[in-house]
Amino acid sequence: MSGHSRRRRLPQKTPRLNIMVMPKTCFRVMLMYCLSRLSPNRFALLAAFLGVLFGFALNSEEKAALGNFIVSIGQAMLTAQAQQEYQESVGEREDLGREIRELDARMEEIKRKLRL
């Protein structure tokens, strides 16, 4: 090994990877754009319509399996969101605590100056 340090090379993006990622990103953007433009009532109506549609298309076992799967997805998403909000609130509380300590220190400094 020479005296030069070895640098770890980052993997290069391949055209194949970009081709695979681009449709997924486009689909996600289009889907979220369409869903975000729906009113709450229409959003609920879409969910009900899809539920009824799947109800006609699937047998009892398939309904139970798909329904539980969809509920599991929702639970995972809500759990992740709750953790994110918790971490953000902890960070905000830490920031507020820091600001309070800084203001207390500043007030003590002002009180000392007034005593002189």
RAKA-V40969 format. One line per field, one symbol per residue. ss: DSSP state (~ for helix, > for strand, _ for the rest). phi: phi as a letter, one per 20 degrees, with the letter a starting at -180 (. if undefined). psi: psi as a letter, one per 20 degrees, with the letter a starting at -180 (. if undefined). Layout:
# RAKA-V40969
ss->???
phi->???
psi->???
This chain:
# RAKA-V40969
ss->______________~~~~~~~~~~~~~~~~~~~~~~___~~~~~~~~~~~~~~~~~~__~~~~~~~~~~~~~~~~~~~~~~~~~~~~~~~~~~~~~~~~~~~~~~~~~~~~~~~~_
phi->.ffffeeeeffefdgfffffffffffffffffffffeffgffffffffffffffffedegffgfffffffffffffffffffffffffffffffffffffffffffffffffffff
psi->pripqppppqpqpqhgghhhhghgggggggghgghiiqrhghghggggghggghhhiqrghhggggghggggggggghgggggghghghggghggggggggghgggghgggghhh.
